[in-house]
Amino acid sequence: MLGIKIVIYSFIFLSSSLIGILISKKYSNRVSELKEFKNALNIFKTKIRYTYEPLPQIFTEISENVNSNISPVFKNAAEKMKFCAAGEAWNLALTIEELNIDDEDRNALKNLSKLLGKTDLEGQLNQIEMTTNFLDKQIKEAETQKEKSEKMYRTLGMIIGIGIVIILV
């Protein structure tokens, strides 16, 4: 009987600790996804400036070159550009994909769609530049939030687990 209790208590403690770790991981994932989006937008800017390739082809290449959670966004946008406008495809891809970024980040990335495929080269480059500048600000904010919240959620998960075990004992 004592062995079963120890197993149950250990399970409760480990599960709550794991929940805390998973919640804290979202903060570091947000930072890495924002950095990946910035890198991808820099690749995008370079490609449209020098190669003059069509947007679906550029987005497909970007999706193959980034190794993170954002790759499906570019792949889906490229696929949707076959059936709808570039800006609409970008917005749909950002809406559909499950990312760790918050609504403000997502809206900043959606602002890119306003001129995507609609204006001349300079207009698109300026819009990409504005988006990357905003992403810089969001990355700094995300790093600050990560430093503040990541350790707190890990610790909170363990404390809640210990609290539940103490109450049950």
C-alpha positions, -999 to 999 in steps of 0.1 A, spaced: 0 0 0 28 24 9 45 16 -25 13 26 -44 11 59 -25 47 67 -32 41 60 -69 10 82 -70 27 110 -51 57 109 -74 34 109 -104 15 140 -91 48 158 -84 63 149 -118 31 158 -137 28 192 -122 65 199 -127 62 188 -163 32 211 -168 53 240 -154 82 231 -177 59 230 -208 43 264 -200 78 279 -194 90 264 -227 64 285 -246 83 316 -237 116 304 -252 98 290 -282 83 324 -288 117 341 -289 131 315 -313 101 317 -336 103 355 -337 140 352 -346 133 327 -372 106 349 -387 131 378 -388 157 356 -406 131 343 -430 120 378 -438 156 388 -444 159 359 -469 126 370 -484 138 406 -488 171 394 -504 153 371 -528 128 396 -541 155 423 -544 180 402 -564 163 372 -580 128 384 -591 114 349 -585 77 346 -580 64 348 -544 52 312 -542 86 299 -553 104 322 -528 81 310 -500 86 274 -509 124 279 -508 121 296 -474 100 268 -460 127 243 -470 155 264 -456 141 272 -421 143 244 -396 116 254 -371 80 256 -364 76 285 -389 83 264 -420 47 253 -424 36 289 -425 56 296 -456 48 263 -472 10 268 -466 12 304 -479 30 292 -511 3 265 -516 -26 290 -510 -11 315 -535 -22 291 -562 -58 299 -554 -59 334 -538 -39 366 -536 -5 367 -519 -16 388 -490 -47 367 -483 -26 335 -485 -1 349 -460 -29 358 -436 -46 324 -439 -13 306 -433 -5 327 -402 -40 321 -389 -41 283 -395 -7 274 -381 -3 267 -344 26 290 -332 40 301 -299 38 338 -308 12 360 -293 -16 380 -310 5 412 -313 33 393 -330 8 376 -353 -8 410 -362 26 425 -370 33 396 -393 -1 400 -409 6 436 -416 31 423 -442 1 411 -463 -11 447 -470 14 452 -497 25 417 -505 23 412 -542 3 444 -547 29 471 -550 62 476 -567 95 461 -555 104 491 -533 70 491 -516 73 455 -507 109 460 -495 98 489 -473 69 468 -458 93 439 -451 118 464 -434 90 478 -412 79 443 -402 115 433 -393 120 465 -373 88 457 -354 100 421 -349 132 434 -333 111 452 -308 90 421 -302 121 399 -298 135 422 -271 101 422 -253 98 384 -256 133 379 -242 125 401 -212 93 382 -207 111 349 -210 137 358 -184 109 369 -160 84 341 -166 103 310 -175 119 303 -141 87 313 -124 66 287 -142 91 259 -136 93 267 -99 55 271 -97 49 237 -112 72 221 -87 57 240 -57 21 231 -68 32 195 -71 47 195 -36 17 213 -22 -7 187 -36 14 159 -23 15 175 12 -22 180 12 -28 143 2 -4 130 29 
